[in-house]
Every structure is written in C-alpha cells, then in structure tokens.
C-alpha cells in the first residue's frame, strides 16, 4: 500500500505536472495512450496475468502510434516533456498493478485510503516545505482545480478504478484508459482553449481502435 501511494500519489502527479510545463495538455492526453501497454506489461511481470499474442500485438501497435505522434508533434526527437510523460506512465501503470493486486483481497476504496494515510507524513512535510504566502490568495479557479486534484483525480476516482481492476483483470481493464485520451482532448479545448487539430484526433481515434480490438483478445491468469 505504501508503494502504491508512492507511485500514484507522488510519481504520476509529479512527473505529469513537470511535463505539462513543456507540452500541451492535449499532447499529453495522446502520449499517455501508452498507459494500457505499460500496465499490461507490469500485469504480466508481477500480476500473474497472461495476455494472448493478439493482445500484445495490439498493445505494441497502439504504443507505436503514440510514440510516432509524440515525435512528430515536437520535432525530430522527443522533448523533455515527453520523457516526463513516459515516466508518469510507468509510475501510474506500476501503481495500478500494485493496487489492483491488493484489490483482489480487500475493498478497492480501502487500498487508496490506506495508501494516502501511509504516505501522509511525506505529503505533509512536502506541503510545509513548499508553502508560499501567495498560495493563500489563489483565485477561485485555481482553488477549484487544486481541490479536484486532491479529492477527485487522486482519491474518489480510485474507488471505482481499484474495484474494476480487481474484478475484471488488470490487463483487460487497463484498456479502458484509452477513453482518457478523448476526455483530455475535450477538456483541454474547453477549459484551456487549446487547439485540437485533425491530426491529433486521427491519432487518438487510431489508438482507440487498436486497443478496442485488443480488448477482444484472450487474457488468462
């Protein structure tokens, strides 16, 4: 539970936040389409699951599209933001597998609650050390975003997510994460005013189609 907390409470949020300083949120939403593949790899290595050849073929094809998009969107080479996005994906996928294994033996909501409690000393220490007086005068939009990250993304969302991982299998359920791409694209355009071009949508649709095919493949435990 402590390891799950380190990966999901610190690893993924820190790496993704650093990445968002260098790349657009819509770009990050597509690049994080690699999450289903990395989650499936960890589900095989430590989760005791055995996806079929078709499942792996679809996962690799989807990841290849994601890397191609990242390179073509930022030039001839990966940017620092892309590298931090991949680190975020590794942290999240390993954290999903660890919490998913725990959710086979205990309620999913307890897993995230205990993970937060066990890592609370680090969170509190970090909050005190990084405090600045101007935080107290944050705008309503900034405050709302902060509380959503605390109670939505990093807390209540895991109530259902951990239950799903424990019930449906980590590798197979992880494919649902590709819906995150569409949600991120829509919200980045609505809240941040970012331009979502046709090429971005084409890549997102292609990745979704490949993973939808992979969901039909056999996965044994």
C-alpha positions in Angstrom: 0.0 0.0 0.0 2.9 2.3 0.7 4.4 1.5 -2.7 1.1 2.2 -4.4 1.0 5.5 -2.6 4.5 6.5 -3.7 3.7 5.7 -7.3 0.1 7.1 -7.6 0.2 9.9 -5.0 3.7 11.2 -5.9 5.2 9.6 -9.0 2.5 10.1 -11.6 1.3 13.6 -10.4 4.9 15.0 -10.1 6.1 13.7 -13.4 2.9 14.7 -15.3 2.9 18.1 -13.7 6.5 18.7 -14.8 5.6 17.5 -18.3 2.7 19.9 -18.6 5.1 22.8 -18.2 6.7 21.8 -21.6 3.8 20.3 -23.6 0.1 21.0 -24.2 -2.4 19.0 -22.2 -3.9 17.7 -25.4 -0.5 16.4 -26.5 -0.1 14.7 -23.1 -3.5 13.1 -23.4 -2.5 11.3 -26.5 1.0 10.4 -25.3 -0.4 8.8 -22.2 -2.2 6.4 -24.5 0.8 4.2 -23.9 -0.6 3.5 -20.4 -2.6 0.4 -21.3 0.5 -1.3 -22.8 2.8 -0.4 -19.8 0.1 -1.6 -17.4 -0.3 -4.9 -19.3 3.5 -5.4 -19.1 3.5 -5.0 -15.3 0.4 -7.1 -15.0 2.3 -9.9 -16.7 5.5 -9.4 -14.8 4.1 -9.1 -11.3 0.3 -9.5 -11.6 0.2 -13.1 -12.7 -1.8 -12.4 -15.9 -1.0 -13.9 -19.4 -2.4 -11.9 -22.3 -2.6 -13.6 -25.7 -0.4 -12.8 -28.8 -3.2 -10.7 -30.3 -3.4 -8.6 -27.1 0.3 -7.9 -27.3 0.2 -7.1 -31.0 -2.5 -4.5 -30.5 -0.7 -3.1 -27.4 2.6 -2.6 -29.3 0.8 -1.1 -32.3 -1.0 1.4 -30.1 2.2 2.3 -28.3 4.0 2.8 -31.6 1.3 5.2 -32.8 1.6 7.1 -29.5 5.4 7.4 -29.9 5.1 8.4 -33.5 2.6 11.2 -32.6 4.9 12.4 -29.8 7.9 12.7 -32.1 6.0 14.3 -35.0 4.3 16.8 -32.7 7.5 18.0 -31.1 10.0 17.7 -33.9 12.5 15.0 -34.8 13.2 14.0 -31.3 11.3 13.5 -28.0 11.1 16.6 -25.9 11.8 16.8 -22.1 8.0 16.9 -21.6 7.6 13.6 -23.5 10.2 11.9 -21.4 8.5 13.0 -18.2 5.1 11.8 -19.6 6.7 8.4 -20.2 8.0 8.4 -16.6 4.5 9.3 -15.4 3.1 6.4 -17.4 5.5 4.0 -15.9 4.7 5.2 -12.4 0.9 5.1 -13.0 0.9 1.6 -14.6 3.0 0.0 -11.9 0.9 1.7 -9.3 -2.3 0.4 -11.0 -0.9 -3.2 -10.9 0.1 -3.0 -7.2 -3.2 -1.5 -6.2 -5.1 -3.9 -8.5 -3.5 -6.9 -6.8 -4.4 -5.6 -3.4 -8.0 -5.0 -4.5 -8.3 -8.8 -5.1 -8.0 -9.3 -1.4 -9.6 -6.1 0.1 -12.0 -3.4 -0.9 -10.6 -1.0 -3.5 -11.5 2.1 -1.6 -9.6 0.8 1.4 -6.5 0.4 -0.8 -6.3 4.1 -1.8 -7.3 5.3 1.7 -4.5 3.4 3.4 -2.1 4.4 0.7 -2.9 8.1 1.4 -2.6 7.5 5.1 0.8 5.8 4.9 2.2 8.5 2.7 0.7 11.3 4.6 3.9 12.2 6.5 5.7 12.8 3.2 2.7 14.8 1.9 2.5 17.0 4.9 6.3 17.6 5.1 6.3 18.5 1.4 3.4 20.8 1.7 5.0 22.7 4.6 8.4 22.9 2.9 6.9 24.2 -0.4 4.4 26.6 1.1 4.4 30.2 -0.2 2.3 33.1 1.2 0.8 33.8 -2.3 -1.0 30.4 -2.2 -3.4 31.9 0.3 -4.6 34.4 -2.4 -5.2 31.8 -5.2 -8.1 32.5 -7.5 -11.4 30.5 -7.3 -10.5 28.7 -10.5 -7.0 27.7 -9.1 -8.5 26.6 -5.8 -11.2 24.5 -7.5 -8.6 22.8 -9.6 -6.5 22.1 -6.6 -9.4 20.5 -4.7 -10.4 18.5 -7.7 -6.9 17.0 -8.0 -7.0 16.2 -4.3 -10.5 14.7 -3.9 -11.4 13.7 -7.5 -8.4 12.5 -9.5 -6.3 11.2 -6.7 -9.0 9.9 -4.3 -12.6 9.2 -5.4 -11.6 8.1 -8.9 -9.6 5.2 -7.4 -12.7 3.9 -5.5 -14.2 2.6 -8.8 -10.8 2.1 -10.6 -9.4 -0.3 -8.0 -12.6 -2.3 -7.8 -12.6 -2.6 -11.6 -9.0 -3.8 -11.7 -9.7 -6.4 -9.0 -12.9 -7.7 -10.7 -12.1 -7.6 -14.4 -8.4 -8.3 -14.6 -5.6 -5.7 -14.6 -4.5 -6.0 -18.2 -8.0 -6.1 -19.7 -9.5 -3.3 -17.6 -6.4 -1.1 -18.2 -7.5 -0.8 -21.9 -10.4 1.5 -20.7 -7.7 4.1 -20.1 -7.8 5.0 -23.8 -11.0 6.8 -23.1 -8.8 9.2 -21.1 -7.4 10.5 -24.4 -10.8 11.7 -25.6 -11.7 13.2 -22.3 -8.4 15.0 -22.1 -8.7 16.4 -25.6 -12.2 17.7 -24.9 -11.4 19.3 -21.6 -8.1 20.9 -22.7 -10.1 22.6 -25.6 -12.9 23.6 -23.3 -11.0 24.8 -20.2 -7.6 25.8 -21.6 -8.6 26.9 -25.1 -6.1 24.6 -26.7 -6.4 23.8 -30.3 -7.1 20.2 -31.1 -6.3 19.6 -34.7 -7.4 17.0 -37.1 -4.1 15.1 -36.9 -4.4 14.8 -33.1 -7.9 13.4 -33.4 -6.8 11.0 -36.1 -4.0 9.6 -33.9 -6.4 9.4 -30.9 -9.0 7.5 -33.0 -6.4 5.1 -34.4 -5.1 4.3 -30.9 -8.6 3.8 -29.6 -9.5 1.4 -32.5 -6.4 -0.7 -31.9 -7.0 -1.1 -28.2 -10.7 -1.8 -28.8 -9.5 -4.8 -30.9 -7.0 -5.8 -28.2 -9.9 -5.9 -25.6 -11.4 -8.8 -27.5 -8.2 -10.8 -27.2 -7.8 -13.5 -24.5 -6.2 -12.8 -21.2 -5.7 -15.7 -18.6 -4.5 -15.6 -15.0 
